[in-house]
Amino acid sequence: MRKEFLTYGYEKASLNRISAAAGVTAAALYRHFAGKEDMFYFLVKDALDDFEKIRASAESRMAVQKEYSPFQADGAEVWTDYIYSHYEGVKLLICRSSGSRFEHFEEELIRAETEGNQAYASVLKRNGKTEKDLTPLQWHILSASYVHLIFETVRQDMTYDEAKEHMRFVTQLLYPGWKQIFGIE
C-alpha cells in the first residue's frame, strides 16, 4: 500500500493494484479501510502525530520561557530527525498528497508558522526585544521560505547526512536574519 502511494501519489493510486500486491480482494481492503483516503491517513498518521507534539512543545515554550529561542543549532537537528524518522510519511504529505485532504499540508504549516512567528514576536515585544515590525505579507514570506527549505530534504530525496548538511546551510542562511528581526542576537 505504501509503495503504491509513494509511486503514484494519492490521485493515481489504484485500489486494484494495492489489493493485488497484498494478495487480497478489494473487498477485503474495505473491511480494514473505509477507502483510499483512510488508507492514506493510516500511512501518514504517525508523522502527523509526532509533528503535532513537536509543534505543541515549541509553542508552549515560546509562550512561557522568556529566554526561549527557536534559533538554537539543535533546532535544525530536531526537524531533520523528525523527517527521517518519518521519511515516507512526510514524503507522502509533501510530495504525494494531491487530491487528498492533506494536499494543502505544507500551506497549512506555513500559515501556522506565520501565526506562531507573529505570536512569538508579540511575546518578545512585551519583553522589549523585538526590533522590527513586519507586515503580514513579510511574515508569510519568511515563514514560507523556511518551511519550503526544510522540506526540500524530501523533495530532493536527500540522504540523512545530506539533509543534516542542508539544514546547517539553512540555519546559516536564515537564523541571523530571524534573530535580528526578533531582537534576540
N, CA, C and O of each residue as an XYZ file, in Angstrom:
740
protein
N       0.836     -1.187      0.000
C       0.000      0.000      0.000
C       0.885      1.256      0.000
O       0.660      2.174     -0.789
N       1.876      1.293      0.874
C       2.771      2.452      0.955
C       3.473      2.673     -0.375
O       3.560      3.801     -0.862
N       3.976      1.583     -0.963
C       4.694      1.681     -2.234
C       3.792      2.255     -3.325
O       4.238      3.054     -4.148
N       2.548      1.853     -3.327
C       1.588      2.352     -4.322
C       1.442      3.876     -4.217
O       1.518      4.579     -5.224
N       1.236      4.376     -3.007
C       1.065      5.816     -2.827
C       2.370      6.573     -3.093
O       2.346      7.669     -3.654
N       3.494      6.000     -2.696
C       4.775      6.664     -2.958
C       5.080      6.709     -4.457
O       5.652      7.683     -4.947
N       4.702      5.671     -5.173
C       4.971      5.595     -6.610
C       4.010      6.457     -7.418
O       4.435      7.200     -8.303
N       2.717      6.362     -7.119
C       1.707      7.004     -7.961
C       1.078      8.249     -7.355
O       0.392      8.992     -8.058
N       1.294      8.493     -6.079
C       0.616      9.605     -5.423
C      -0.821      9.239     -5.109
O      -1.338      8.227     -5.584
N      -1.451     10.062     -4.314
C      -2.817      9.771     -3.875
C      -3.779      9.658     -5.052
O      -4.536      8.692     -5.147
N      -3.752     10.644     -5.948
C      -4.732     10.684     -7.038
C      -4.677      9.464     -7.948
O      -5.718      8.946     -8.352
N      -3.485      9.005     -8.271
C      -3.340      7.914     -9.236
C      -3.172      6.547     -8.593
O      -3.063      5.541     -9.295
N      -3.151      6.500     -7.274
C      -3.053      5.205     -6.595
C      -4.294      4.378     -6.920
O      -5.405      4.904     -6.986
N      -4.091      3.102     -7.118
C      -5.171      2.208     -7.509
C      -5.437      1.179     -6.413
O      -4.534      0.468     -5.972
N      -6.692      1.117     -5.989
C      -7.067      0.102     -5.004
C      -6.909     -1.299     -5.581
O      -6.620     -2.244     -4.847
N      -7.095     -1.438     -6.878
C      -6.913     -2.740     -7.509
C      -5.447     -3.179     -7.430
O      -5.159     -4.338     -7.130
N      -4.521     -2.252     -7.699
C      -3.096     -2.594     -7.595
C      -2.709     -2.886     -6.142
O      -1.925     -3.794     -5.867
N      -3.269     -2.106     -5.224
C      -2.968     -2.330     -3.804
C      -3.445     -3.705     -3.371
O      -2.710     -4.440     -2.711
N      -4.672     -4.057     -3.740
C      -5.207     -5.360     -3.331
C      -4.447     -6.496     -4.011
O      -4.201     -7.530     -3.388
N      -4.073     -6.321     -5.271
C      -3.300     -7.363     -5.969
C      -1.935     -7.551     -5.302
O      -1.496     -8.684     -5.103
N      -1.268     -6.459     -4.959
C       0.047     -6.550     -4.313
C      -0.061     -7.206     -2.938
O       0.856     -7.904     -2.505
N      -1.169     -6.983     -2.263
C      -1.374     -7.570     -0.933
C      -1.902     -9.003     -1.024
O      -1.933     -9.721     -0.024
N      -2.316     -9.416     -2.220
C      -2.847    -10.767     -2.392
C      -4.239    -10.948     -1.806
O      -4.609    -12.042     -1.379
N      -5.009     -9.858     -1.791
C      -6.377     -9.902     -1.276
C      -7.298     -9.230     -2.279
O      -6.838     -8.580     -3.217
N      -8.573     -9.385     -2.083
C      -9.537     -8.707     -2.945
C      -9.726     -7.267     -2.471
O      -9.403     -6.923     -1.334
N     -10.249     -6.442     -3.358
C     -10.553     -5.052     -2.983
C     -11.565     -5.037     -1.845
O     -11.499     -4.180     -0.964
N     -12.497     -5.979     -1.861
C     -13.491     -6.062     -0.783
C     -12.815     -6.305      0.567
O     -13.250     -5.775      1.590
N     -11.755     -7.105      0.564
C     -11.028     -7.361      1.807
C     -10.377     -6.083      2.332
O     -10.325     -5.854      3.541
N      -9.885     -5.259      1.417
C      -9.311     -3.971      1.841
C     -10.357     -3.113      2.534
O     -10.070     -2.435      3.521
N     -11.578     -3.151      2.003
C     -12.650     -2.327      2.571
C     -13.093     -2.813      3.947
O     -13.781     -2.088      4.666
N     -12.712     -4.018      4.317
C     -13.004     -4.461      5.691
C     -12.075     -3.786      6.694
O     -12.399     -3.678      7.876
N     -10.923     -3.336      6.216
C      -9.946     -2.690      7.097
C      -9.916     -1.169      6.944
O      -9.577     -0.453      7.886
N     -10.266     -0.687      5.766
C     -10.205      0.746      5.485
C     -11.498      1.191      4.821
O     -12.081      0.461      4.019
N     -11.938      2.393      5.163
C     -13.167      2.927      4.568
C     -12.977      3.289      3.096
O     -13.949      3.358      2.344
N     -11.751      3.516      2.689
C     -11.467      3.886      1.304
C     -10.034      4.351      1.166
O      -9.226      4.200      2.082
N      -9.730      4.913      0.022
C      -8.371      5.343     -0.282
C      -7.892      6.422      0.698
O      -6.737      6.399      1.125
N      -8.758      7.352      1.051
C      -8.396      8.422      1.996
C      -8.006      7.836      3.348
O      -7.049      8.295      3.971
N      -8.727      6.847      3.795
C      -8.447      6.187      5.074
C      -7.096      5.452      5.016
O      -6.342      5.460      5.990
N      -6.802      4.831      3.895
C      -5.508      4.153      3.717
C      -4.366      5.157      3.780
O      -3.354      4.929      4.442
N      -4.547      6.268      3.082
C      -3.510      7.297      3.058
C      -3.279      7.840      4.475
O      -2.139      8.000      4.910
N      -4.360      8.114      5.175
C      -4.244      8.615      6.549
C      -3.499      7.615      7.430
O      -2.662      8.010      8.241
N      -3.791      6.345      7.280
C      -3.100      5.303      8.043
C      -1.583      5.411      7.850
O      -0.816      5.212      8.792
N      -1.162      5.725      6.627
C       0.268      5.802      6.308
C       0.940      7.077      6.825
O       2.153      7.089      7.031
N       0.178      8.141      7.034
C       0.775      9.414      7.471
C       0.464      9.761      8.921
O       0.977     10.753      9.438
N      -0.355      8.976      9.578
C      -0.820      9.299     10.934
C       0.328      9.494     11.918
O       0.329     10.480     12.655
N       1.292      8.602     11.953
C       2.409      8.745     12.899
C       3.195     10.025     12.642
O       3.584     10.714     13.586
N       3.429     10.345     11.391
C       4.151     11.578     11.056
C       3.362     12.798     11.526
O       3.939     13.746     12.059
N       2.049     12.774     11.329
C       1.213     13.889     11.769
C       1.187     14.010     13.291
O       1.291     15.112     13.830
N       1.050     12.895     13.972
C       1.009     12.908     15.436
C       2.307     13.440     16.032
O       2.274     14.278     16.933
N       3.439     12.966     15.544
C       4.718     13.424     16.079
C       5.001     14.878     15.703
O       5.613     15.611     16.479
N       4.565     15.291     14.530
C       4.708     16.688     14.151
C       3.943     17.571     15.136
O       4.453     18.600     15.580
N       2.743     17.175     15.468
C       1.922     17.958     16.403
C       2.585     18.048     17.769
O       2.520     19.093     18.417
N       3.216     16.980     18.214
C       3.923     17.010     19.507
C       5.073     18.013     19.484
O       5.249     18.769     20.439
N       5.848     18.029     18.417
C       6.963     18.968     18.291
C       6.435     20.402     18.266
O       6.954     21.276     18.960
N       5.411     20.629     17.467
C       4.835     21.969     17.348
C       4.285     22.460     18.675
O       4.535     23.599     19.070
N       3.537     21.608     19.365
C       2.942     21.994     20.647
C       4.012     22.292     21.689
O       3.863     23.230     22.472
N       5.070     21.522     21.710
C       6.157     21.740     22.655
C       6.822     23.091     22.414
O       7.048     23.854     23.353
N       7.132     23.382     21.162
C       7.773     24.662     20.838
C       6.837     25.825     21.153
O       7.264     26.849     21.687
N       5.578     25.663     20.823
C       4.603     26.724     21.085
C       4.476     27.018     22.576
O       4.408     28.182     22.971
N       4.446     26.001     23.392
C       4.308     26.221     24.834
C       5.570     26.861     25.413
O       5.485     27.697     26.312
N       6.731     26.473     24.903
C       7.975     27.092     25.386
C       8.057     28.554     24.977
O       8.513     29.388     25.760
N       7.629     28.874     23.777
C       7.650     30.269     23.329
C       6.769     31.142     24.214
O       7.109     32.288     24.510
N       5.653     30.598     24.624
C       4.686     31.373     25.390
C       5.127     31.619     26.828
O       4.747     32.631     27.417
N       5.924     30.716     27.409
C       6.211     30.834     28.845
C       7.677     31.084     29.186
O       7.968     31.586     30.271
N       8.590     30.756     28.311
C      10.005     30.910     28.639
C      10.544     32.204     28.034
O      10.712     32.316     26.819
N      10.805     33.152     28.880
C      11.265     34.476     28.440
C      12.531     34.377     27.602
O      12.690     35.135     26.645
N      13.423     33.473     27.934
C      14.707     33.366     27.238
C      14.708     32.304     26.137
O      15.762     32.011     25.572
N      13.556     31.726     25.824
C      13.488     30.703     24.780
C      13.887     31.304     23.432
O      13.515     32.433     23.115
N      14.635     30.554     22.653
C      14.970     30.943     21.289
C      14.845     29.721     20.392
O      15.477     28.695     20.647
N      14.039     29.823     19.351
C      13.923     28.701     18.413
C      15.120     28.593     17.480
O      15.151     27.725     16.608
N      16.099     29.463     17.656
C      17.220     29.532     16.727
C      18.486     28.907     17.284
O      19.590     29.382     17.022
N      18.324     27.855     18.042
C      19.470     27.097     18.545
C      19.923     26.145     17.441
O      19.138     25.765     16.572
N      21.178     25.772     17.486
C      21.725     24.867     16.471
C      20.975     23.545     16.420
O      20.829     22.950     15.352
N      20.493     23.079     17.586
C      19.812     21.782     17.599
C      18.392     21.857     17.028
O      17.767     20.821     16.805
N      17.877     23.063     16.789
C      16.544     23.192     16.200
C      16.472     22.548     14.830
O      15.489     21.885     14.498
N      17.508     22.742     14.038
C      17.554     22.127     12.711
C      17.671     20.615     12.828
O      17.121     19.880     12.007
N      18.386     20.148     13.848
C      18.513     18.711     14.058
C      17.179     18.085     14.428
O      16.879     16.960     14.030
N      16.380     18.819     15.192
C      15.054     18.305     15.561
C      14.241     18.025     14.308
O      13.628     16.964     14.186
N      14.233     18.985     13.364
C      13.461     18.793     12.132
C      14.035     17.690     11.263
O      13.290     16.898     10.687
N      15.348     17.634     11.167
C      15.967     16.579     10.364
C      15.649     15.210     10.960
O      15.278     14.287     10.236
N      15.793     15.079     12.271
C      15.489     13.803     12.915
C      14.017     13.431     12.765
O      13.687     12.270     12.524
N      13.137     14.418     12.906
C      11.703     14.160     12.723
C      11.438     13.646     11.311
O      10.794     12.613     11.131
N      11.936     14.369     10.314
C      11.674     13.987      8.919
C      12.192     12.579      8.637
O      11.500     11.773      8.015
N      13.408     12.283      9.092
C      13.995     10.993      8.734
C      13.505      9.847      9.616
O      13.730      8.683      9.285
N      12.856     10.146     10.708
C      12.222      9.059     11.459
C      10.817      8.783     10.908
O      10.197      7.782     11.266
N      10.318      9.665     10.044
C       9.003      9.506      9.403
C       9.113      9.798      7.908
O       8.196     10.361      7.312
N      10.221      9.418      7.316
C      10.523      9.859      5.960
C       9.395      9.563      4.965
O       8.958     10.454      4.238
N       8.935      8.336      4.935
C       7.922      8.001      3.926
C       6.609      8.723      4.188
O       5.945      9.150      3.244
N       6.222      8.867      5.452
C       5.008      9.615      5.774
C       5.121     11.074      5.379
O       4.179     11.650      4.834
N       6.281     11.678      5.655
C       6.499     13.080      5.280
C       6.542     13.207      3.756
O       5.986     14.152      3.196
N       7.191     12.269      3.094
C       7.243     12.284      1.622
C       5.830     12.225      1.046
O       5.508     12.944      0.099
N       4.994     11.369      1.620
C       3.610     11.295      1.157
C       2.891     12.627      1.353
O       2.196     13.093      0.450
N       3.051     13.240      2.517
C       2.374     14.508      2.804
C       2.857     15.643      1.910
O       2.052     16.441      1.429
N       4.145     15.718      1.689
C       4.721     16.842      0.946
C       4.654     16.641     -0.566
O       4.400     17.592     -1.306
N       4.876     15.431     -1.023
C       5.039     15.201     -2.465
C       3.943     14.368     -3.126
O       3.825     14.384     -4.352
N       3.151     13.652     -2.358
C       2.227     12.690     -2.972
C       0.786     12.810     -2.486
O       0.013     11.863     -2.628
N       0.410     13.948     -1.918
C      -0.915     14.065     -1.308
C      -1.950     14.773     -2.168
O      -3.088     14.948     -1.733
N      -1.586     15.184     -3.376
C      -2.529     15.902     -4.237
C      -3.809     15.091     -4.427
O      -3.768     13.911     -4.774
N      -4.930     15.740     -4.197
C      -6.231     15.083     -4.317
C      -6.762     14.551     -3.002
O      -7.938     14.201     -2.904
N      -5.911     14.485     -1.991
C      -6.349     14.012     -0.674
C      -6.675     15.206      0.221
O      -6.449     16.354     -0.161
N      -7.192     14.936      1.380
C      -7.489     16.022      2.325
C      -6.206     16.655      2.867
O      -6.267     17.685      3.538
N      -5.061     16.064      2.590
C      -3.773     16.574      3.055
C      -3.016     17.350      1.978
O      -1.864     17.730      2.188
N      -3.650     17.590      0.826
C      -2.916     18.216     -0.273
C      -2.429     19.624      0.051
O      -1.525     20.124     -0.618
N      -2.999     20.266      1.049
C      -2.560     21.611      1.437
C      -1.762     21.591      2.735
O      -1.665     22.605      3.426
N      -1.196     20.446      3.063
C      -0.454     20.284      4.313
C       0.639     21.341      4.458
O       0.733     21.991      5.499
N       1.452     21.518      3.443
C       2.556     22.470      3.541
C       2.036     23.903      3.678
O       2.580     24.679      4.464
N       1.007     24.260      2.937
C       0.441     25.599      3.050
C      -0.141     25.834      4.442
O      -0.039     26.936      4.980
N      -0.748     24.807      5.023
C      -1.272     24.922      6.385
C      -0.129     25.098      7.387
O      -0.264     25.845      8.356
N       0.988     24.418      7.159
C       2.160     24.605      8.019
C       2.690     26.031      7.911
O       3.080     26.631      8.912
N       2.703     26.559      6.715
C       3.172     27.933      6.517
C       2.267     28.901      7.269
O       2.747     29.824      7.926
N       0.969     28.691      7.172
C       0.029     29.542      7.898
C       0.271     29.453      9.398
O       0.318     30.475     10.082
N       0.426     28.234      9.913
C       0.666     28.037     11.341
C       2.008     28.626     11.757
O       2.113     29.225     12.827
N       3.027     28.464     10.932
C       4.349     29.035     11.219
C       4.269     30.557     11.253
O       4.871     31.194     12.118
N       3.532     31.138     10.322
C       3.360     32.590     10.281
C       2.689     33.071     11.564
O       3.150     34.025     12.190
N       1.606     32.413     11.950
C       0.904     32.792     13.174
C       1.802     32.617     14.398
O       1.813     33.461     15.294
N       2.546     31.526     14.427
C       3.450     31.281     15.543
C       4.545     32.315     15.635
O       4.884     32.770     16.728
N       5.104     32.692     14.498
C       6.148     33.719     14.484
C       5.607     35.065     14.950
O       6.277     35.779     15.695
N       4.410     35.411     14.521
C       3.811     36.670     14.952
C       3.524     36.647     16.461
O       3.726     37.647     17.150
N       3.059     35.512     16.961
C       2.796     35.396     18.399
C       4.098     35.490     19.191
O       4.144     36.138     20.237
N       5.151     34.847     18.699
C       6.457     34.896     19.350
C       6.987     36.328     19.362
O       7.528     36.785     20.369
N       6.831     37.032     18.249
C       7.259     38.431     18.184
C       6.499     39.271     19.208
O       7.071     40.181     19.808
N       5.223     38.975     19.411
C       4.435     39.709     20.414
C       4.957     39.466     21.817
O       5.044     40.395     22.620
N       5.307     38.211     22.121
C       5.871     37.894     23.436
C       7.187     38.652     23.622
O       7.419     39.257     24.668
N       8.030     38.615     22.618
C       9.315     39.309     22.713
C       9.134     40.822     22.804
O       9.873     41.506     23.512
N       8.156     41.325     22.088
C       7.903     42.773     22.124
C       7.487     43.197     23.535
O       7.920     44.239     24.025
N       6.651     42.392     24.183
C       6.261     42.686     25.564
C       7.476     42.691     26.491
O       7.479     43.385     27.508
N       8.501     41.921     26.144
C       9.732     41.862     26.933
C      10.809     42.824     26.412
O      11.957     42.772     26.854
N      10.430     43.705     25.467
C      11.345     44.719     24.975
C      12.402     44.229     24.010
O      13.444     44.870     23.870
N      12.166     43.110     23.340
C      13.221     42.556     22.477
C      12.981     42.734     20.980
O      13.945     42.905     20.235
N      11.760     42.703     20.522
C      11.518     42.739     19.084
C      11.969     44.072     18.502
O      11.615     45.135     19.011
N      12.748     44.003     17.438
C      13.297     45.203     16.826
C      12.506     45.689     15.625
O      12.470     46.891     15.363
N      11.881     44.799     14.899
C      11.252     45.177     13.642
C       9.768     44.823     13.653
O       9.357     43.796     14.192
N       8.983     45.700     13.043
C       7.578     45.410     12.798
C       7.461     44.989     11.343
O       7.853     45.732     10.443
N       6.929     43.812     11.114
C       6.787     43.302      9.752
C       5.323     43.330      9.342
O       4.423     43.278     10.180
N       5.108     43.414      8.046
C       3.746     43.330      7.523
C       3.316     41.864      7.522
O       4.165     40.974      7.575
N       2.022     41.606      7.462
C       1.574     40.211      7.360
C       2.189     39.478      6.168
O       2.513     38.296      6.274
N       2.352     40.157      5.052
C       2.959     39.526      3.877
C       4.423     39.176      4.146
O       4.885     38.110      3.742
N       5.147     40.051      4.815
C       6.536     39.754      5.140
C       6.639     38.552      6.077
O       7.514     37.705      5.899
N       5.756     38.469      7.070
C       5.744     37.302      7.954
C       5.483     36.042      7.141
O       6.137     35.019      7.345
N       4.532     36.116      6.223
C       4.204     34.948      5.383
C       5.407     34.539      4.532
O       5.731     33.354      4.453
N       6.059     35.488      3.908
C       7.195     35.175      3.035
C       8.324     34.528      3.829
O       8.910     33.544      3.378
N       8.633     35.065      4.996
C       9.681     34.479      5.830
C       9.329     33.052      6.246
O      10.171     32.155      6.195
N       8.094     32.856      6.653
C       7.662     31.524      7.093
C       7.653     30.541      5.933
O       8.089     29.398      6.077
N       7.158     30.983      4.784
C       7.114     30.111      3.609
C       8.521     29.700      3.183
O       8.755     28.546      2.825
N       9.446     30.640      3.223
C      10.830     30.325      2.852
C      11.383     29.227      3.745
O      11.978     28.265      3.260
N      11.190     29.370      5.033
C      11.725     28.406      5.989
C      11.094     27.025      5.803
O      11.802     26.020      5.730
N       9.774     26.979      5.726
C       9.082     25.697      5.574
C       9.489     25.019      4.269
O       9.778     23.822      4.255
N       9.514     25.765      3.189
C       9.912     25.174      1.902
C      11.340     24.629      1.953
O      11.614     23.544      1.441
N      12.240     25.381      2.568
C      13.626     24.919      2.656
C      13.755     23.648      3.488
O      14.543     22.765      3.150
N      12.996     23.547      4.562
C      13.030     22.330      5.381
C      12.627     21.119      4.544
O      13.292     20.084      4.583
N      11.551     21.248      3.797
C      11.025     20.095      3.070
C      11.692     19.842      1.725
O      11.320     18.906      1.017
N      12.669     20.659      1.368
C      13.490     20.322      0.207
C      14.205     18.997      0.446
O      14.561     18.300     -0.504
N      14.413     18.655      1.696
C      15.074     17.386      2.015
C      14.334     16.203      1.412
O      14.962     15.275      0.902
N      12.997     16.225      1.463
C      12.235     15.110      0.879
C      11.954     15.324     -0.598
O      11.916     14.364     -1.368
N      11.758     16.574     -1.000
C      11.525     16.825     -2.430
C      12.741     16.413     -3.259
O      12.600     15.946     -4.390
N      13.933     16.588     -2.691
C      15.170     16.271     -3.407
C      15.715     14.885     -3.048
O      16.811     14.524     -3.479
N      14.978     14.123     -2.281
C      15.390     12.774     -1.875
C      16.802     12.755     -1.286
O      17.623     11.907     -1.634
N      17.066     13.698     -0.396
C      18.374     13.762      0.249
C      18.550     12.598      1.218
O      17.588     12.120      1.820
N      19.775     12.160      1.352
C      20.088     11.195      2.406
C      20.045     11.947      3.740
O      19.984     13.176      3.769
N      20.076     11.201      4.827
C      20.076     11.827      6.148
C      21.276     12.761      6.299
O      21.119     13.887      6.771
N      22.453     12.319      5.912
C      23.649     13.162      6.031
C      23.555     14.406      5.139
O      23.959     15.494      5.550
N      23.029     14.250      3.933
C      22.828     15.413      3.065
C      21.823     16.384      3.688
O      21.992     17.601      3.613
N      20.786     15.834      4.299
C      19.780     16.678      4.943
C      20.362     17.442      6.125
O      20.045     18.615      6.324
N      21.213     16.781      6.912
C      21.865     17.471      8.032
C      22.699     18.639      7.519
O      22.665     19.730      8.089
N      23.440     18.413      6.452
C      24.253     19.482      5.873
C      23.359     20.593      5.303
O      23.645     21.778      5.475
N      22.292     20.200      4.634
C      21.332     21.175      4.095
C      20.758     22.037      5.221
O      20.660     23.256      5.079
N      20.383     21.415      6.328
C      19.799     22.174      7.430
C      20.838     23.071      8.102
O      20.486     24.138      8.604
N      22.091     22.671      8.123
C      23.148     23.574      8.607
C      23.217     24.805      7.705
O      23.346     25.933      8.182
N      23.131     24.573      6.402
C      23.122     25.679      5.443
C      21.916     26.589      5.676
O      22.047     27.813      5.672
N      20.748     25.989      5.878
C      19.526     26.772      6.110
C      19.683     27.634      7.359
O      19.315     28.808      7.348
N      20.224     27.065      8.435
C      20.376     27.849      9.662
C      21.389     28.974      9.468
O      21.197     30.076      9.983
N      22.454     28.710      8.738
C      23.437     29.767      8.472
C      22.835     30.873      7.609
O      23.156     32.050      7.772
N      21.971     30.480      6.705
C      21.347     31.423      5.792
C      20.273     32.269      6.477
O      20.229     33.485      6.291
N      19.412     31.632      7.262
C      18.229     32.322      7.774
C      18.303     32.784      9.225
O      17.759     33.836      9.561
N      18.962     32.024     10.089
C      18.903     32.340     11.519
C      19.429     33.725     11.874
O      18.820     34.390     12.712
N      20.534     34.201     11.281
C      20.975     35.552     11.645
C      19.909     36.620     11.367
O      19.707     37.520     12.182
N      19.243     36.524     10.243
C      18.183     37.491      9.911
C      16.992     37.372     10.842
O      16.435     38.377     11.284
N      16.598     36.124     11.144
C      15.486     35.915     12.077
C      15.824     36.500     13.447
O      14.996     37.170     14.063
N      17.044     36.243     13.919
C      17.453     36.772     15.220
C      17.404     38.289     15.243
O      17.000     38.886     16.241
N      17.809     38.909     14.157
C      17.763     40.362     14.092
C      16.307     40.853     14.124
O      15.985     41.803     14.837
N      15.453     40.214     13.365
C      14.049     40.600     13.350
C      13.443     40.469     14.757
O      12.703     41.345     15.204
N      13.763     39.378     15.439
C      13.194     39.144     16.759
C      13.962     39.872     17.870
O      13.503     39.910     19.012
N      15.120     40.448     17.548
C      15.891     41.171     18.540
C      16.504     40.281     19.605
O      16.575     40.666     20.772
N      16.951     39.083     19.210
C      17.494     38.135     20.191
C      18.931     37.733     19.851
O      19.335     36.597     20.098
N      19.683     38.646     19.296
C      21.070     38.327     18.930
C      21.950     38.157     20.115
O      23.142     37.887     19.966
